[in-house]
Amino acid sequence: MSLAVFIVVAACALKLCASTFLECLNLKSLRDHAGAVPEAFSSFMDAQTYAKSGEYTRQKTKFCIAEDSFSFVFLTALLVSGAFPYMYGKGLEMLGSGVWGQALTLVGIFAVISIPSLPFEFFEQFSIEQRFGFNKSTVGLWVSDKIKGFVIGVVLFTPILALILYFTSKFSSTWWLWGFVAVALFQTLMIVIYPMFIIPLFNKLEDLPEGELKTALFDLAKRGGFFAKTIQVIDGSRRSAHSNAYFTGFGKFRRIVLFDTLINQLQQSELEAVLAHEIGHYRKGHIVKMIVVSYAMTFVMFAFLGYLADCRWFYEQFGFSQGQGIGPVLLIFALFSGAFTFWFAPVSNYFSRKREYEADTFAAELCGGGQPLISALKKLHKKNLGNLTPHPLYSAFHYSHPTLLERMDNLYR
């Protein structure tokens, strides 16, 4: 085992240990708060639902530990055994060493190594989610979604990979900069393409019917300075009983999307508060800031890829040949960089939660108080069996949103 492979395996093992430790802390927090409903939640949470939400969290936690452990063993075995150089070399033999051959080889490897995760996804959907009443999908629909997702992935990512690989042959020293520009433009284009062309392949989107709710929501959006062309309803209930709301696009492509499950679960004033929260993200500039941060992170990533691509030791240590192009660099980085970036999650989540607080405050100001949003959050946590008592350290690593209690405290101020 080379030094580089040892370092990557050690980093993955450390991440697995840390993740498992956090999951165990969360299970301990569940045990510590088991029994009677905590006073802070007793006004809206009954004992039976509280116990059910705890069991849901336990089952999801145990599943996550098992899935993470399998992923570590599987990917480590491939890395240590030299399977990646073998698969990459065979791919180039069959498809050619040109930019399209390299791109298709990479997509093929990602597709092949994702196959063992399918049973886990199936179990989660049709066992855990089914048991707790959230699964509304069928096996046929699940299979159809996977096939569609694979085809879309090939269609979207093969050309962008081929373009990046093309840049390496034309701009030997600055390819990574051109690659960054291409990916940044691709990310921006996807903001428009995804809601307009990809979501309709999976879900049915319809304009919110004329009536009191539509009028109220448009009036609220206008008061909040968010001028959307339409408010649409997505048939999320076709696959899950979970609910959500979001807005997509920008400029004339901007639209508000509500899950049908959300409309069924909340009253009009609560829906207005949820929409006001989403508008708050827009008015506070959070969307632009997140895009800028995404661009900055992509730039750093490509700069690092540019450095690795020039390092002969990187190819040799992982069993590749530098003459095989930058495909090996992209492959290893995509699969194992998460073991190193995992430790920055609390920083990312800190700023994300800060934005959520700001959006909550905006919603309270727009709706004449925080009570409608508090009421909506309580209902959503109850309906979705959300964990009301996560361990603070687990929350720091895994929660991009504040806990319910933290959001309530912020809105009550």
RAHU-V43131 format. One record per backbone hydrogen bond with DSSP energy under -0.5 kcal/mol. NH is the residue of the N-H (numbers start at 1). CO is the residue of the C=O. If there is no record, write none. Layout:
# RAHU-V43131
NH|CO  NH|CO
This chain:
# RAHU-V43131
6|2  7|3  8|4  9|5  10|6  11|7  12|8  13|9  14|10  15|11  16|12  17|13  18|14  19|15  20|16  21|17  22|18  23|19  24|20  25|21  26|22  27|23  28|24  29|25  30|26  31|27  32|28  33|29  34|31  36|34  41|38  42|38  42|39  44|41  45|41  46|44  50|46  51|47  52|48  53|49  54|50  55|51  56|52  57|53  58|54  59|55  60|56  61|57  62|58  63|59  64|60  65|61  66|62  67|63  68|64  69|65  70|66  71|67  72|68  73|69  74|70  75|71  76|72  77|73  78|74  79|75  80|76  81|77  82|78  82|79  83|78  84|78  86|82  87|83  88|84  89|85  90|86  91|87  92|88  93|89  94|90  95|91  96|92  102|98  103|99  104|100  105|101  106|102  107|103  108|104  109|105  110|106  111|107  112|108  113|109  114|110  115|111  115|112  117|114  118|114  118|115  121|117  122|118  123|119  124|120  125|121  126|122  127|123  128|123  129|124  131|127  132|128  133|130  134|129  135|129  136|239  137|239  142|138  143|139  144|140  145|141  146|142  147|143  148|144  149|145  150|146  151|147  152|148  153|149  154|150  155|151  156|152  157|153  158|154  160|156  161|157  162|158  163|159  164|160  165|161  166|162  167|163  168|164  169|165  169|166  170|166  171|167  175|171  177|174  178|174  179|175  180|176  181|177  182|178  183|179  184|180  185|181  186|182  187|183  188|184  189|185  190|186  191|187  191|188  192|188  192|189  193|189  194|190  196|192  197|193  198|193  198|194  199|194  201|198  202|198  202|199  203|199  205|203  206|233  208|231  215|211  216|212  217|213  218|214  219|215  220|216  221|217  222|218  223|219  224|220  225|222  226|221  227|225  228|226  229|254  232|256  233|206  234|258  235|204  236|234  238|235  239|236  240|236  241|134  246|257  248|255  253|250  254|251  255|248  256|230  257|246  258|232  259|244  260|234  263|259  264|260  265|261  266|262  271|267  272|268  273|269  274|270  275|271  276|272  277|273  278|274  279|275  280|276  281|277  282|278  283|279  284|280  285|282  286|281  287|281  289|285  290|286  291|287  292|288  293|289  294|290  295|291  296|292  297|293  298|294  299|295  300|296  301|297  302|298  303|299  304|300  305|301  306|302  307|303  308|304  309|305  310|306  310|307  311|308  312|310  314|311  315|311  316|312  317|313  318|314  319|316  320|315  324|321  325|322  330|326  331|327  332|328  333|329  334|330  335|331  336|332  337|333  339|336  340|337  341|337  342|338  343|340  344|341  345|342  347|344  348|344  349|345  350|346  351|347  352|348  353|349  354|350  355|351  356|352  357|353  358|354  359|355  360|356  361|357  362|358  363|359  364|360  365|361  366|362  367|363  368|365  369|364  374|370  375|371  376|372  377|373  378|374  379|375  380|376  381|377  382|378  383|379  384|380  385|382  386|381  388|386  395|391  396|392  397|393  398|394  399|395  400|398  407|403  408|404  409|405  410|406  411|407  412|408  413|409  413|410
